[in-house]
Structures are given as structure tokens and as C-alpha cells.
Amino acid sequence: MTIELALLGVGVGTLSGFFGIGGGTVSVPILLYLGFGIKEAIGISVTQMVAGSLLAAWIHHKKQTYAIGDIKYFGYGGILGAIAGGILVKALHSSILEWLFLSIVAFTLGRLALSNPEPTRPEVVNRPLYTFVGSVIGVFSGMLGVGGSILMTPVLVSFMGFPLKKASAVGHFFVTFSSVSALATLLWLGLVNLEAGLTMALSSLFGIMAGIALLHRVKVTHYKQVLVIFYIIIFAITAYKLIAG
């Protein structure tokens, strides 16, 4: 199982760096196929996201993809929301978590498919709103092990005027806050398989660097097309797992 987790980590890291996701969108469905339960898969996913998001946020900061000044308020809200979400993992039945995960992927797919990759409205700058959005998304992050960027990107693009690539990078920054908060909560609740999580986390760092390098090379219109296809695949994999049992 160690080799499978290491390979999954590299693959998830590459997709995470390219698509600006925490990685749980990919890793949770695959971990389910590998035989882990939904709650254990969420714990492993969150562990990987902590390492991957810290590296990705640092690389984007060095490349000046965004300025941290106002953006950090998304993260402040994410900390509070992720704690609440982590507690909900313990309280909710596994089937509810699985269907919530599928619903989030469906929402993201719909918003991205209908959105314009270039902003059609001025970028919204509002620190209290950033904190509120971060806290709401943080709840889903801690509850579903998806980092939150799966929701952050379509919200920023569709409703707040962010360019697609910048929204993707901000999603990574957000994940650094929400994933650390969620991991601390899940560790406290005893829901983390540390050996499996660390195996994925360390191997994912190599993929993160490759994915971000590719992100800065691709045209934004092509990027949106690939992003939509990616979410269709994730939706199909998760839906099949839930329907097939």
C-alpha cells in the first residue's frame, strides 16, 4: 500500500499544483477505491494538503501571483470554518459526507463551465466579506477533506471578479489555513492515519512543483477547458463509487 500511496501523492500533487486544488478532490475518491473508509480518507487527504498547500503558497508568493495583504482574510475565516467542519466529520454519517462531496463537485463543475476565464466585473476587495466567504468554505473544507479551493475558485471567478489563474492561486493560499486547522481538529478527534498521510504528503511535494510550473505556461482559455474536464472526471468517479456501493 505504501507504493500506491506514494504514487498517488505524486499524481495528486501535480494536479493540485496545476488546478489550484487542495488535492482532496482527487485523493478522497481514489482512497475510497483503495479500501479506506470515507473518514480515514478525509484524514489522509487533509494531511497531504497541509504539506502541499504550504509549498504551493510559497511558490505562488515568490512568483507574485497575488498580494497577501487582503487575501489573508480568506484564510482567517477558513481557520474557524475548518474547525467546525472537522467536528462535523465526527458527528455525521459516512453516507452523508459522501453525498455532500459529490454535491460540491457538481456545483463547482456547473459554475466553472458557465464562467468566463477573464473577469467581466471589477475585482471585489472587501476584508469582512473575505472572512465570511473563507469561514463558510472552511466548514466544507474541514468536513470533506477537500481543502476548500474546489469551492473558492468558482466563487472568486463567478461572483467576485477574480481572474481564473489568480483565483486558482488564492485557493492554494486559502488551503494553507483551512487544512492546518482541519488537521489539528481531526488529530484531536483521532481520525488521522498519520503513516498513510505522511507518505502521500512527502511524495506530493514533487508533483506540486511540476504542476505550478505547467500552470504558468498554459493559456487561460485552454486552462478553463482542462479544468472543466478534470471536474467531470472527478464527478463521474465519485458518482460511480456511491451508486455502485
Secondary structure, 3 states (H helix, E strand, C coil): CHHHHHHHHHHHHHHHHHHCCCCHHHHHHHHHHCCCCHHHHHHHHHHHHHHHHHHHHHHHHHCCCCCHHHHHHHHHHHHHHHHHHHHHHHHCCHHHHHHHHHHHHHHHHHHHHHCCCCCCCCCCCCHHHHHHHHHHHHHHHHHHCCCCHHHHHHHHHHHCCCCHHHHHHHHHHHHHHHHHHHHHHHHHCCCCCHHHHHHHHHHHHHHHHHHHHHHCCCCHHHHHHHHHHHHHHHHHHHHHHHHHC
